[in-house]
Amino acid sequence: MIEGWPEKILAAQEQTHYEISGEDFSRIPFGREGNDWGADTGPCHDCRVIKGQFHVVGCDVERCPRCQGQAISCECDD
């Protein structure tokens, strides 16, 4: 794991919501996405969080809590 990454994972756990168009949406923890990303067998392949943790912001696996699309590329972000 690259230097500083454990700190990024810890910081991601403190950001429990995203504000989208003035409304708060609860972030979706790893393992609760609609797709099976292997949370029962190992950490996230992109950001290395474990099941139940919030993804590091910018992870390509994280789902948008508003539209359920890929958080880094959906059009919901403010």
Contact map, one row per residue, 1 for C-alpha under 8 A:
111011000000000000000000000000000000000000000000000000000000000000000000000000
111110000000000000000000000000000000000000000000000000000000000000000000000000
111111000000000000000000000000000000000000000000000000000000000000000000000000
011111110000000000000000000000000000000000000000000000000000000000000000000000
111111111000000000000000000000000000000000000000000000000000000000000000000000
101111111100000000000000000000000000000000000000000000000000000000000000000000
000111111110000000000000000000000000000000000000000000000000000000000000000000
000111111111000000000000000000000000000000000000000000010000000000000000000000
000011111111100000000000000000000000000000000010100001110000000000000000000000
000001111111110000000000000000000000000000000000000000000000000000000000000000
000000111111111000000000000000000000000000000000000000010000000000000000000000
000000011111111100000000000000000000000000000000000001111000000000000000000000
000000001111111100000000000000000000000000000000000011100000000000000000000000
000000000111111100000000000000000000000000000000000000000000000000000000000000
000000000011111111000000000000000000000000000000000000000000000000000000000000
000000000001111111000000011000000000000000000000000001000000000000000000000000
000000000000001111100001111000000000000000000000000000000000000000000000000000
000000000000001111110001111000000000000000000000000000000000000010000000000000
000000000000000011111111100000000000000000000000000000000000000000000000000001
000000000000000001111111100000000000000000000000000000000000000001000000000111
000000000000000000111110000000000000000000000000000000000000000000000000000111
000000000000000000111111000000000000000000000000000000000000000000000000000000
000000000000000000111111100000000000000000000000000000000000000000000000000000
000000000000000011110111110000000000000000000000000000000000000000000000000000
000000000000000011110011111000000000000000000000000000000000000011000000000000
000000000000000111000001111100000000000000000000000000000000000010000000000000
000000000000000111000000111110000000000000000000000001000000000110000000000000
000000000000000000000000011111011000000000000000000001000000011110000000000000
000000000000000000000000001111111000000000000000001111100000000000000000000000
000000000000000000000000000111111000001000010000111111100000010000000000000000
000000000000000000000000000011111001111100000000001100000000000000000000000000
000000000000000000000000000111111100000000000000000100000000000000000000000000
000000000000000000000000000111111111100000000000000000000000011000000000000000
000000000000000000000000000000011111000000000000000000000000000000000000000000
000000000000000000000000000000001111100000000000000000000000000000000000000000
000000000000000000000000000000101111111000000000000000000000000000000000000000
000000000000000000000000000000101011111000010000000000000000100000000000000000
000000000000000000000000000000100001111111110000000000000000000000000000000000
000000000000000000000000000001100001111111110000011000000000000000000000000000
000000000000000000000000000000100000011111000000001000000000000000000000000000
000000000000000000000000000000000000011111100000000000000000000000000000000000
000000000000000000000000000000000000011111110000011000000000000000000000000000
000000000000000000000000000000000000011011111001111000000000000000000000000000
000000000000000000000000000001000000111001111111111000000000100000000000000000
000000000000000000000000000000000000000000111111000000000000000000000000000000
000000000000000000000000000000000000000000011111000000000011100000000000000000
000000001000000000000000000000000000000000011111100000110010000000000000000000
000000000000000000000000000000000000000000111111110000000000000000000000000000
000000001000000000000000000001000000000000110011111011110000000000000000000000
000000000000000000000000000001000000001001110001111110000000000000000000000000
000000000000000000000000000011100000001101110000111110000000000000000000000000
000000000000000000000000000011110000000000000000011111000000000000000000000000
000000000000100000000000000011000000000000000000111111100000000000000000000000
000000001001100100000000001111000000000000000000100111110000000000000000000000
000000001001100000000000000011000000000000000010100011111010110000000000000000
000000011011000000000000000000000000000000000010100001111110000000000000000000
000000000001000000000000000000000000000000000000000000111110010000000000000000
000000000000000000000000000000000000000000000000000000011111010000000011000000
000000000000000000000000000000000000000000000110000000111111110000000001000000
000000000000000000000000000000000000000000000100000000000111110000000111000000
000000000000000000000000000000000000100000010100000000100011111000000110000000
000000000000000000000000000101001000000000000000000000101111111100000111000000
000000000000000000000000000100001000000000000000000000000000111110011110000000
000000000000000000000000001100000000000000000000000000000000011111111110010100
000000000000000001000000111100000000000000000000000000000000001111110010000000
000000000000000000010000100000000000000000000000000000000000000111110000000100
000000000000000000000000000000000000000000000000000000000000000111111000010100
000000000000000000000000000000000000000000000000000000000000001111111110000000
000000000000000000000000000000000000000000000000000000000000001100111110110000
000000000000000000000000000000000000000000000000000000000001111100011111110000
000000000000000000000000000000000000000000000000000000000101111110011111110010
000000000000000000000000000000000000000000000000000000000111010000000111110000
000000000000000000000000000000000000000000000000000000000000000000001111111000
000000000000000000000000000000000000000000000000000000000000000100101111111110
000000000000000000000000000000000000000000000000000000000000000000000000111110
000000000000000000011000000000000000000000000000000000000000000101100000011111
000000000000000000011000000000000000000000000000000000000000000000000010011111
000000000000000000111000000000000000000000000000000000000000000000000000000111
